[in-house]
């Protein structure tokens, strides 16, 4: 049976694919392991690669969200790996460009300014 973290991760990937699809993207999952979770094509924006992570709310800092962006070897995702990071928090799906950071931070008040909320941008 799959480990609970694998199940949570797969649910986040499916929510991300649903949000991308609802926003005009045509998502696809790679058949072999890649550095990205989803490859998608948009008729106006072209092709892009997305790495999906479950967003975490910091318990030691009020109203802070963090998207951990490390690969299995501890190094950050870069533009060579993927174009965008997608963070999933419950039913909310956010997207931000990859900048080579190991963590992407935002406050609850700034999340909609810093990141694109795909779950509300539905075309």
MARBA-3410 file (N, C-alpha, C, O; in Angstrom, 1 decimal):
123
0.8,-1.2,0.0,0.0,0.0,0.0,0.9,1.3,0.0,2.0,1.3,0.6 ~ 0.4,2.3,-0.7,1.2,3.5,-0.8,1.3,4.2,0.6,0.4,4.1,1.4 ~ 2.4,4.9,0.8,2.6,5.6,2.0,1.7,6.8,2.0,1.4,7.4,1.0 ~ 1.2,7.3,3.2,0.2,8.4,3.2,0.8,9.7,2.5,0.0,10.4,1.9 ~ 2.1,9.9,2.6,2.6,11.1,1.9,2.6,11.0,0.4,2.4,12.0,-0.3
2.7,9.8,-0.1,2.6,9.5,-1.5,1.1,9.8,-2.0,0.9,10.4,-3.0 ~ 0.2,9.4,-1.2,-1.2,9.6,-1.5,-1.5,11.1,-1.5,-2.2,11.6,-2.4 ~ -1.1,11.8,-0.5,-1.3,13.3,-0.4,-0.7,14.0,-1.6,-1.3,14.9,-2.2 ~ 0.5,13.6,-2.0,1.2,14.1,-3.1,0.4,13.9,-4.4,0.3,14.8,-5.2 ~ -0.1,12.7,-4.6,-0.8,12.4,-5.8,-2.1,13.2,-5.9,-2.5,13.6,-6.9
-2.8,13.3,-4.7,-4.0,14.1,-4.7,-3.7,15.6,-5.1,-4.5,16.2,-5.8 ~ -2.6,16.1,-4.6,-2.2,17.5,-5.0,-1.9,17.6,-6.5,-2.3,18.5,-7.1 ~ -1.3,16.6,-7.0,-1.0,16.6,-8.5,-2.3,16.6,-9.3,-2.5,17.3,-10.3 ~ -3.3,15.8,-8.8,-4.6,15.7,-9.5,-5.3,17.0,-9.4,-6.0,17.5,-10.4 ~ -5.3,17.7,-8.2,-5.9,19.0,-8.1,-5.3,20.0,-8.9,-5.9,20.9,-9.5
-3.9,20.0,-9.0,-3.2,20.9,-9.9,-3.6,20.7,-11.4,-3.8,21.6,-12.1 ~ -3.7,19.4,-11.8,-4.1,19.1,-13.2,-5.5,19.6,-13.5,-5.7,20.2,-14.5 ~ -6.4,19.5,-12.5,-7.8,19.9,-12.7,-7.8,21.5,-12.8,-8.5,22.0,-13.7 ~ -7.0,22.2,-12.0,-7.0,23.6,-12.0,-6.3,24.1,-13.4,-6.8,25.1,-14.0 ~ -5.3,23.4,-13.8,-4.7,23.8,-15.1,-5.7,23.6,-16.2,-5.8,24.4,-17.1
-6.4,22.5,-16.2,-7.4,22.1,-17.2,-8.5,23.2,-17.3,-8.9,23.6,-18.3 ~ -8.9,23.6,-16.1,-10.0,24.6,-16.0,-9.6,25.9,-16.5,-10.4,26.8,-16.8 ~ -8.2,26.2,-16.5,-7.7,27.4,-17.0,-7.1,27.4,-18.4,-6.3,28.2,-18.8 ~ -7.6,26.4,-19.2,-7.2,26.4,-20.6,-6.0,25.6,-20.9,-5.6,25.4,-22.1 ~ -5.3,25.0,-19.9,-4.1,24.2,-20.2,-4.6,22.7,-20.5,-5.7,22.3,-20.1
-3.8,22.0,-21.2,-4.0,20.6,-21.5,-2.9,19.8,-20.8,-1.8,19.6,-21.4 ~ -3.1,19.4,-19.6,-2.1,18.7,-18.8,-1.9,17.3,-19.1,-2.8,16.6,-19.6 ~ -0.6,16.8,-18.9,-0.3,15.4,-19.2,0.7,15.0,-18.1,1.6,15.9,-17.7 ~ 0.7,13.8,-17.7,1.7,13.3,-16.7,2.7,12.5,-17.4,2.4,11.7,-18.3 ~ 4.0,12.6,-17.1,5.0,11.9,-17.8,4.9,10.4,-17.4,4.5,10.0,-16.3
5.2,9.5,-18.4,5.1,8.1,-18.1,6.4,7.6,-17.3,6.3,6.5,-16.7 ~ 7.5,8.3,-17.4,8.7,7.9,-16.7,9.0,9.1,-15.7,8.5,10.2,-15.9 ~ 9.7,8.8,-14.6,10.0,9.8,-13.7,10.8,11.0,-14.3,11.8,10.7,-15.0 ~ 10.4,12.2,-14.1,11.0,13.4,-14.5,11.1,14.3,-13.4,10.6,14.1,-12.3 ~ 11.8,15.4,-13.5,12.0,16.4,-12.5,10.7,17.2,-12.3,10.5,17.9,-11.3
9.8,17.1,-13.3,8.5,17.8,-13.2,7.4,16.8,-13.1,7.6,15.6,-13.5 ~ 6.3,17.2,-12.5,5.1,16.3,-12.3,4.1,16.4,-13.5,3.5,15.4,-13.8 ~ 4.0,17.6,-14.1,3.0,17.8,-15.1,3.6,18.6,-16.3,4.4,19.5,-16.0 ~ 3.4,18.1,-17.5,3.7,18.9,-18.7,2.4,19.4,-19.2,1.4,18.6,-19.3 ~ 2.3,20.6,-19.6,1.0,21.1,-20.1,1.2,22.1,-21.3,2.2,22.7,-21.4
0.2,22.1,-22.1,0.2,23.0,-23.2,-1.0,23.9,-23.2,-2.1,23.5,-22.8 ~ -0.8,25.2,-23.5,-1.9,26.2,-23.5,-1.9,26.8,-24.9,-0.8,27.2,-25.4 ~ -3.1,27.0,-25.5,-3.1,27.5,-26.9,-2.5,28.9,-27.1,-2.0,29.2,-28.2 ~ -2.5,29.7,-26.0,-1.9,31.1,-26.1,-0.5,31.2,-25.5,0.3,32.0,-25.9 ~ -0.2,30.3,-24.5,1.0,30.4,-23.7,2.0,29.4,-24.1,3.2,29.5,-23.7
1.6,28.4,-24.9,2.6,27.3,-25.3,2.7,26.2,-24.2,1.8,26.0,-23.5 ~ 3.9,25.6,-24.2,4.2,24.5,-23.4,4.9,24.9,-22.1,5.7,25.8,-22.1 ~ 4.6,24.2,-21.0,5.3,24.5,-19.7,5.3,23.2,-18.9,4.5,22.3,-19.0 ~ 6.3,23.2,-18.0,6.5,22.0,-17.1,6.2,22.5,-15.6,6.7,23.6,-15.2 ~ 5.5,21.7,-14.9,5.1,22.1,-13.5,5.5,21.1,-12.5,5.4,19.9,-12.7
6.1,21.6,-11.4,6.4,20.7,-10.3,5.3,21.0,-9.2,5.1,22.2,-8.9 ~ 4.7,20.0,-8.7,3.6,20.2,-7.7,4.0,19.8,-6.3,4.7,18.8,-6.1 ~ 3.7,20.7,-5.4,4.0,20.4,-4.0,2.8,20.8,-3.1,2.0,21.7,-3.5 ~ 2.6,20.2,-2.0,1.6,20.5,-1.1,2.1,21.7,-0.2,3.1,21.6,0.4 ~ 1.3,22.8,-0.2,1.7,24.0,0.6,1.6,23.6,2.1,0.7,22.8,2.5
2.5,24.2,2.9,2.4,24.0,4.3,2.2,25.4,5.0,2.7,26.4,4.6 ~ 1.3,25.3,6.0,1.1,26.5,6.8,2.1,26.4,8.0,2.0,25.4,8.7 ~ 2.9,27.5,8.2,3.8,27.4,9.3,3.1,27.6,10.6,2.3,28.5,10.8 ~ 3.4,26.7,11.5,2.7,26.8,12.9,3.5,27.7,13.8,2.9,28.2,14.8 ~ 4.7,27.9,13.5,5.5,28.8,14.4,5.5,30.3,13.9,6.1,31.2,14.6
4.9,30.5,12.8,4.8,31.9,12.3,3.3,32.1,11.8,2.9,31.4,10.9 ~ 2.6,33.0,12.4,1.2,33.2,12.0,1.0,33.6,10.6,1.7,34.5,10.1 ~ 0.1,33.0,10.0,-0.3,33.3,8.6,0.8,33.3,7.6,0.8,34.0,6.6 ~ 1.8,32.4,7.7,2.8,32.2,6.8,2.7,30.8,6.0,2.4,29.8,6.7 ~ 2.9,30.9,4.7,2.8,29.6,3.9,4.2,29.4,3.3,4.9,30.3,2.9
4.5,28.1,3.2,5.8,27.8,2.6,5.6,26.6,1.6,4.9,25.7,1.9 ~ 6.2,26.8,0.5,6.3,25.7,-0.6,7.7,25.2,-0.6,8.6,25.9,-1.0 ~ 7.9,24.0,-0.1,9.3,23.4,-0.1,9.6,22.9,-1.5,8.8,22.1,-2.1 ~ 10.7,23.4,-2.1,11.0,23.2,-3.5,12.4,22.5,-3.7,13.2,22.9,-4.5 ~ 12.6,21.4,-2.9,13.8,20.7,-3.0,13.5,19.3,-3.7,12.5,18.7,-3.5
14.5,19.0,-4.5,14.4,17.6,-5.1,14.9,16.6,-4.1,15.3,17.0,-3.0 ~ 14.8,15.3,-4.5,15.2,14.3,-3.6,16.6,14.4,-3.0,16.9,13.9,-1.9 ~ 17.5,15.0,-3.8,18.9,15.1,-3.4,19.1,16.4,-2.6,20.3,16.7,-2.2 ~ 18.1,17.2,-2.3,18.2,18.4,-1.5,18.4,19.6,-2.2,18.4,20.7,-1.6 ~ 18.7,19.5,-3.5,19.0,20.8,-4.3,17.6,21.4,-4.8,16.6,20.6,-4.9
17.6,22.7,-5.1,16.4,23.3,-5.5,16.0,23.0,-6.9,16.9,22.7,-7.8 ~ 14.8,23.0,-7.3,14.3,22.9,-8.7,14.8,24.2,-9.4,14.7,25.3,-8.8 ~ 15.3,24.0,-10.6,15.7,25.2,-11.4,14.9,25.2,-12.7,14.1,24.3,-13.0 ~ 15.2,26.2,-13.5,14.5,26.3,-14.9,14.8,25.1,-15.8,14.0,24.8,-16.7 ~ 15.9,24.4,-15.5,16.2,23.2,-16.3,15.3,22.1,-15.9,15.1,21.2,-16.8
14.7,22.1,-14.7,13.8,21.0,-14.2,12.4,21.3,-14.6,11.6,20.4,-15.0 ~ 11.9,22.6,-14.4,10.5,22.9,-14.6,10.4,24.4,-14.7,11.3,25.2,-14.3 ~ 9.3,24.9,-15.2,9.1,26.3,-15.4,8.3,26.9,-14.2,8.6,28.1,-13.9 ~ 7.4,26.2,-13.6,6.6,26.7,-12.6,6.5,25.7,-11.4,6.5,24.5,-11.6 ~ 6.4,26.3,-10.2,6.0,25.5,-9.0,4.5,25.7,-8.8,4.0,26.8,-8.9
3.9,24.6,-8.4,2.4,24.7,-8.1,2.3,24.3,-6.6,2.8,23.2,-6.3 ~ 1.7,25.1,-5.8,1.4,24.7,-4.4,-0.1,24.5,-4.2,-0.9,25.3,-4.7 ~ -0.4,23.4,-3.6,-1.8,23.1,-3.3,-2.1,23.1,-1.8,-1.3,22.5,-1.0 ~ -3.1,23.9,-1.4,-3.5,24.0,0.0,-5.0,23.8,0.1,-5.8,24.6,-0.2 ~ -5.3,22.6,0.5,-6.8,22.2,0.5,-7.3,22.2,-1.0,-6.7,21.4,-1.8
-8.3,23.0,-1.3,-8.8,23.1,-2.6,-8.2,24.2,-3.4,-8.6,24.4,-4.6 ~ -7.3,25.0,-2.8,-6.7,26.1,-3.5,-5.4,25.7,-4.1,-4.6,25.0,-3.6 ~ -5.2,26.2,-5.4,-4.1,25.8,-6.2,-3.4,27.1,-6.6,-4.0,28.0,-7.3 ~ -2.1,27.3,-6.3,-1.3,28.5,-6.6,-0.1,28.1,-7.5,0.4,27.0,-7.4 ~ 0.3,29.1,-8.3,1.4,28.9,-9.2,2.3,30.0,-9.1,1.9,31.2,-9.0
3.6,29.7,-9.2,4.7,30.7,-9.2,5.8,30.3,-10.1,6.1,29.1,-10.2 ~ 6.5,31.2,-10.7,7.6,30.8,-11.5,8.8,30.3,-10.7,9.0,30.7,-9.6 ~ 9.5,29.3,-11.3,10.7,28.7,-10.7,11.8,29.8,-10.6,12.1,30.4,-11.7 ~ 12.4,30.0,-9.5,13.5,31.0,-9.3,14.7,30.3,-8.7,15.6,31.0,-8.3 ~ 14.7,29.0,-8.6,15.8,28.3,-8.0,15.9,28.3,-6.5,17.0,28.1,-5.9
14.8,28.7,-5.8,14.8,28.7,-4.4,14.5,27.3,-3.8,13.8,26.5,-4.4 ~ 15.0,27.1,-2.6,14.6,25.8,-1.9,13.3,25.9,-1.2,12.6,24.9,-0.9 ~ 12.9,27.2,-0.9,11.6,27.4,-0.3,11.0,28.7,-0.9,11.7,29.7,-1.1 ~ 9.7,28.7,-1.1,9.0,29.9,-1.5,8.0,30.2,-0.4,7.2,29.4,0.0 ~ 8.2,31.5,0.1,7.4,31.9,1.2,6.4,33.0,0.8,6.6,33.8,-0.1
5.3,33.1,1.5,4.4,34.2,1.4,3.5,34.2,2.7,3.4,33.2,3.4 ~ 3.0,35.4,2.9,2.0,35.5,4.0,0.6,35.3,3.4,0.4,35.4,2.2 ~ -0.3,35.1,4.3,-1.7,34.9,3.9,-2.2,36.1,3.2,-3.0,36.0,2.3 ~ -1.8,37.3,3.6,-2.3,38.6,3.1,-1.7,38.8,1.7,-2.3,39.5,0.9 ~ -0.5,38.3,1.4,0.2,38.6,0.1,0.1,37.4,-0.9,0.6,37.6,-2.0
-0.5,36.3,-0.5,-0.4,35.1,-1.4,-1.0,35.4,-2.8,-0.5,34.9,-3.8 ~ -2.1,36.1,-2.8,-2.8,36.4,-4.1,-2.0,37.4,-5.0,-2.3,37.5,-6.2 ~ -1.1,38.2,-4.3,-0.3,39.2,-5.1,1.0,38.5,-5.6,1.4,38.8,-6.7 ~ 1.5,37.6,-4.8,2.8,37.0,-5.2,2.6,35.8,-6.1,3.5,35.5,-7.0 ~ 1.6,35.0,-5.9,1.3,33.8,-6.7,0.0,33.9,-7.4,-0.9,34.6,-7.0
-0.1,33.2,-8.5,-1.4,33.1,-9.3,-2.2,32.0,-8.7,-1.8,30.9,-8.6 ~ -3.4,32.4,-8.3,-4.4,31.4,-7.8,-5.2,30.8,-8.9,-6.1,31.4,-9.4 ~ -4.8,29.6,-9.3,-5.4,28.9,-10.5,-6.8,28.5,-10.1,-7.7,28.4,-11.0 ~ -7.1,28.2,-8.9,-8.4,27.7,-8.6,-9.5,28.8,-8.6,-10.7,28.5,-8.4 ~ -9.1,30.1,-8.8,-10.0,31.2,-9.0,-9.9,31.9,-10.3,-10.7,32.8,-10.6
-9.0,31.5,-11.2,-8.7,32.2,-12.4,-9.5,31.5,-13.6,-9.2,31.8,-14.7 ~ -10.3,30.6,-13.2,-11.0,29.7,-14.2,-11.6,30.5,-15.4,-12.4,31.5,-15.2 ~ -11.2,30.1,-16.6,-11.6,30.9,-17.8,-13.0,30.5,-18.2,-13.5,31.1,-19.2
END
